[in-house]
């Protein structure tokens, strides 16, 4: 008696375009940040004149806590919209926006001090060039994320987010990416680079 293995009829379907799109975006952005991080690491200690990182940089503890905590609030917003709890979604989303805005405010305070009091600008030395390029690139991504989160909140306040959990999931992936990048930037700039 011969045994013939039968395989179930499996049909292949195209991957979700939204998932593929956000994965491609995050991959591209990872490559971009990698270039800036490598440049920062390459030029550490090569400035011929001050100010130097150890002289002017302070640990952005509060900014880091706030930004990394916003990953939890965006996760809670995503969980809420998936379970159609729109009131909770709006609350968690608003908290995420406030935390992102506080992070940018703290970055602005840091930059004001560095520029006005420490006289470190993007053209001062290699440290200034690489610092503002890397931290500024991250801050621009936080700004883009905040704009998208704010638009999402405005749409939800008008009642237009009821069935958009899939799209918000992709936005939350972007926000988690921005938070993960901050861990790398923080480590490279404020720990390794000092």
DRENDO-1510 file (C-alpha; in Angstrom, 1 decimal, always signed):
<recs>
REC; n; res; u; v; w
REC; 1; UNK; +0.0; +0.0; +0.0 .
REC; 2; UNK; +1.5; +3.3; -1.0 .
REC; 3; UNK; +1.1; +6.3; +1.0 .
REC; 4; UNK; +0.7; +9.6; -0.9 .
REC; 5; UNK; +1.3; +12.7; +1.1 .
REC; 6; UNK; -1.4; +15.2; +0.5 .
REC; 7; UNK; -0.8; +18.9; +1.1 .
REC; 8; UNK; -3.6; +21.2; +1.8 .
REC; 9; UNK; -4.4; +23.7; -0.8 .
REC; 10; UNK; -2.7; +26.9; +0.4 .
REC; 11; UNK; -3.3; +30.1; -1.4 .
REC; 12; UNK; -0.9; +32.9; -1.3 .
REC; 13; UNK; -2.1; +36.4; -0.8 .
REC; 14; UNK; -0.3; +39.7; -1.2 .
REC; 15; UNK; +1.1; +41.2; +2.0 .
REC; 16; UNK; -0.7; +44.2; +3.5 .
REC; 17; UNK; +0.3; +47.3; +1.6 .
REC; 18; UNK; +0.2; +49.4; +4.7 .
REC; 19; UNK; +2.4; +47.1; +6.7 .
REC; 20; UNK; +4.9; +46.9; +3.8 .
REC; 21; UNK; +4.9; +50.7; +3.4 .
REC; 22; UNK; +5.5; +51.4; +7.1 .
REC; 23; UNK; +8.2; +48.7; +7.3 .
REC; 24; UNK; +9.9; +50.2; +4.2 .
REC; 25; UNK; +9.7; +53.7; +5.7 .
REC; 26; UNK; +11.2; +52.6; +9.1 .
REC; 27; UNK; +13.9; +50.6; +7.3 .
REC; 28; UNK; +14.8; +53.7; +5.2 .
REC; 29; UNK; +14.8; +55.9; +8.3 .
REC; 30; UNK; +16.9; +53.4; +10.1 .
REC; 31; UNK; +19.5; +53.6; +7.4 .
REC; 32; UNK; +19.4; +57.4; +7.5 .
REC; 33; UNK; +19.9; +57.5; +11.3 .
REC; 34; UNK; +22.7; +54.9; +11.0 .
REC; 35; UNK; +24.6; +57.3; +8.7 .
REC; 36; UNK; +24.2; +60.2; +11.1 .
REC; 37; UNK; +25.2; +58.0; +14.2 .
REC; 38; UNK; +28.3; +56.7; +12.4 .
REC; 39; UNK; +29.3; +60.2; +11.4 .
REC; 40; UNK; +28.9; +61.3; +15.1 .
REC; 41; UNK; +30.9; +58.4; +16.3 .
REC; 42; UNK; +33.6; +58.9; +13.7 .
REC; 43; UNK; +34.1; +62.6; +14.6 .
REC; 44; UNK; +34.0; +62.2; +18.4 .
REC; 45; UNK; +37.0; +63.9; +19.9 .
REC; 46; UNK; +38.2; +65.4; +16.6 .
REC; 47; UNK; +37.1; +69.0; +17.4 .
REC; 48; UNK; +40.2; +71.2; +17.6 .
REC; 49; UNK; +38.5; +73.9; +19.7 .
REC; 50; UNK; +35.8; +73.9; +22.3 .
REC; 51; UNK; +33.3; +73.8; +23.6 .
REC; 52; UNK; +33.6; +70.0; +24.0 .
REC; 53; UNK; +30.8; +67.6; +24.9 .
REC; 54; UNK; +32.0; +67.0; +28.4 .
REC; 55; UNK; +32.0; +70.8; +29.0 .
REC; 56; UNK; +28.5; +71.6; +27.9 .
REC; 57; UNK; +26.2; +68.5; +27.7 .
REC; 58; UNK; +24.0; +67.6; +30.6 .
REC; 59; UNK; +22.0; +64.4; +30.7 .
REC; 60; UNK; +18.4; +65.1; +29.3 .
REC; 61; UNK; +16.9; +62.8; +32.0 .
REC; 62; UNK; +13.5; +64.4; +32.1 .
REC; 63; UNK; +13.2; +64.6; +28.3 .
REC; 64; UNK; +14.2; +60.9; +28.0 .
REC; 65; UNK; +11.7; +59.8; +30.6 .
REC; 66; UNK; +8.9; +61.7; +29.0 .
REC; 67; UNK; +9.6; +60.5; +25.5 .
REC; 68; UNK; +10.1; +56.9; +26.4 .
REC; 69; UNK; +6.9; +57.0; +28.5 .
REC; 70; UNK; +5.1; +58.2; +25.5 .
REC; 71; UNK; +5.6; +54.7; +24.0 .
REC; 72; UNK; +3.4; +53.4; +26.7 .
REC; 73; UNK; +0.7; +56.0; +26.2 .
REC; 74; UNK; +0.6; +55.5; +22.4 .
REC; 75; UNK; +0.4; +51.7; +23.0 .
REC; 76; UNK; -2.6; +52.3; +25.3 .
REC; 77; UNK; -4.2; +54.6; +22.7 .
REC; 78; UNK; -3.7; +51.8; +20.1 .
REC; 79; UNK; -5.2; +49.2; +22.5 .
REC; 80; UNK; -8.2; +51.5; +23.2 .
REC; 81; UNK; -9.0; +52.2; +19.5 .
REC; 82; UNK; -8.8; +48.4; +18.7 .
REC; 83; UNK; -11.4; +47.8; +21.5 .
REC; 84; UNK; -13.5; +50.7; +20.3 .
REC; 85; UNK; -13.1; +52.7; +23.5 .
REC; 86; UNK; -12.9; +56.1; +21.8 .
REC; 87; UNK; -12.9; +58.2; +25.0 .
REC; 88; UNK; -9.8; +56.3; +26.3 .
REC; 89; UNK; -8.2; +56.5; +22.9 .
REC; 90; UNK; -8.5; +60.3; +22.8 .
REC; 91; UNK; -7.2; +60.6; +26.4 .
REC; 92; UNK; -4.1; +58.4; +25.7 .
REC; 93; UNK; -3.5; +60.1; +22.4 .
REC; 94; UNK; -3.6; +63.5; +24.0 .
REC; 95; UNK; -1.2; +62.4; +26.7 .
REC; 96; UNK; +1.2; +61.1; +24.0 .
REC; 97; UNK; +1.0; +64.4; +22.2 .
REC; 98; UNK; +1.7; +66.3; +25.5 .
REC; 99; UNK; +4.7; +64.1; +26.2 .
REC; 100; UNK; +6.1; +64.5; +22.7 .
REC; 101; UNK; +5.6; +68.3; +23.0 .
REC; 102; UNK; +7.4; +68.3; +26.4 .
REC; 103; UNK; +10.3; +66.4; +24.8 .
REC; 104; UNK; +10.6; +69.1; +22.1 .
REC; 105; UNK; +10.3; +71.8; +24.7 .
REC; 106; UNK; +13.2; +70.3; +26.7 .
REC; 107; UNK; +15.2; +70.0; +23.5 .
REC; 108; UNK; +14.6; +73.7; +22.8 .
REC; 109; UNK; +15.7; +74.6; +26.3 .
REC; 110; UNK; +18.9; +72.6; +25.9 .
REC; 111; UNK; +19.6; +74.1; +22.5 .
REC; 112; UNK; +19.0; +77.7; +23.8 .
REC; 113; UNK; +21.5; +77.0; +26.6 .
REC; 114; UNK; +24.1; +75.5; +24.2 .
REC; 115; UNK; +23.7; +78.4; +21.7 .
REC; 116; UNK; +23.3; +81.4; +24.0 .
REC; 117; UNK; +25.4; +80.5; +27.0 .
REC; 118; UNK; +27.9; +77.9; +25.7 .
REC; 119; UNK; +28.3; +79.4; +22.2 .
REC; 120; UNK; +27.9; +76.0; +20.5 .
REC; 121; UNK; +26.4; +76.3; +17.1 .
REC; 122; UNK; +26.3; +74.0; +14.1 .
REC; 123; UNK; +29.3; +75.9; +12.7 .
REC; 124; UNK; +31.4; +76.2; +15.9 .
REC; 125; UNK; +33.3; +72.9; +15.5 .
REC; 126; UNK; +32.9; +69.3; +14.5 .
REC; 127; UNK; +31.1; +68.5; +17.7 .
REC; 128; UNK; +28.5; +71.2; +17.1 .
REC; 129; UNK; +28.0; +70.1; +13.5 .
REC; 130; UNK; +27.5; +66.5; +14.3 .
REC; 131; UNK; +25.5; +67.2; +17.5 .
REC; 132; UNK; +22.9; +69.4; +15.9 .
REC; 133; UNK; +22.7; +67.3; +12.8 .
REC; 134; UNK; +22.0; +64.1; +14.8 .
REC; 135; UNK; +19.8; +65.5; +17.5 .
REC; 136; UNK; +18.1; +67.8; +15.1 .
REC; 137; UNK; +17.3; +64.9; +12.7 .
REC; 138; UNK; +15.7; +63.1; +15.7 .
REC; 139; UNK; +13.8; +66.2; +16.8 .
REC; 140; UNK; +12.5; +66.7; +13.2 .
REC; 141; UNK; +11.1; +63.1; +13.3 .
REC; 142; UNK; +9.4; +63.8; +16.7 .
REC; 143; UNK; +7.9; +66.9; +15.2 .
REC; 144; UNK; +6.5; +65.0; +12.2 .
REC; 145; UNK; +5.1; +62.3; +14.5 .
REC; 146; UNK; +3.5; +65.0; +16.7 .
REC; 147; UNK; +1.9; +66.6; +13.7 .
REC; 148; UNK; +0.4; +63.3; +12.6 .
REC; 149; UNK; -0.7; +62.5; +16.1 .
REC; 150; UNK; -2.3; +65.9; +16.5 .
REC; 151; UNK; -4.1; +65.5; +13.2 .
REC; 152; UNK; -5.3; +62.1; +14.4 .
REC; 153; UNK; -6.6; +63.6; +17.6 .
REC; 154; UNK; -8.4; +66.4; +15.7 .
REC; 155; UNK; -10.0; +63.8; +13.4 .
REC; 156; UNK; -11.1; +61.7; +16.3 .
REC; 157; UNK; -12.6; +64.7; +18.1 .
REC; 158; UNK; -14.8; +65.2; +15.0 .
REC; 159; UNK; -15.8; +61.5; +15.2 .
REC; 160; UNK; -13.8; +60.3; +12.2 .
REC; 161; UNK; -11.6; +57.7; +13.8 .
REC; 162; UNK; -14.1; +54.9; +14.6 .
REC; 163; UNK; -12.8; +52.3; +12.1 .
REC; 164; UNK; -9.2; +53.5; +11.7 .
REC; 165; UNK; -7.4; +51.3; +14.2 .
REC; 166; UNK; -5.2; +49.8; +11.4 .
REC; 167; UNK; -4.0; +53.2; +10.3 .
REC; 168; UNK; -3.3; +54.3; +13.8 .
REC; 169; UNK; -1.4; +51.1; +14.4 .
REC; 170; UNK; +1.1; +52.2; +11.6 .
REC; 171; UNK; +1.4; +55.6; +13.2 .
REC; 172; UNK; +2.1; +54.0; +16.6 .
REC; 173; UNK; +4.9; +51.9; +14.9 .
REC; 174; UNK; +6.4; +55.2; +13.7 .
REC; 175; UNK; +6.2; +56.7; +17.2 .
REC; 176; UNK; +7.8; +53.6; +18.8 .
REC; 177; UNK; +10.6; +53.9; +16.1 .
REC; 178; UNK; +11.2; +57.5; +17.1 .
REC; 179; UNK; +11.4; +56.4; +20.7 .
REC; 180; UNK; +13.8; +53.6; +19.9 .
REC; 181; UNK; +16.0; +55.9; +17.9 .
REC; 182; UNK; +16.2; +58.3; +20.9 .
REC; 183; UNK; +17.7; +55.4; +23.0 .
REC; 184; UNK; +20.5; +55.1; +20.4 .
REC; 185; UNK; +21.0; +58.9; +20.1 .
REC; 186; UNK; +21.0; +59.3; +23.9 .
REC; 187; UNK; +23.5; +56.5; +24.3 .
REC; 188; UNK; +25.8; +57.8; +21.5 .
REC; 189; UNK; +25.6; +61.5; +22.3 .
REC; 190; UNK; +25.2; +61.7; +26.1 .
REC; 191; UNK; +27.1; +58.6; +27.3 .
REC; 192; UNK; +29.6; +57.5; +24.7 .
REC; 193; UNK; +30.3; +60.9; +23.3 .
REC; 194; UNK; +31.0; +62.6; +26.6 .
</recs>
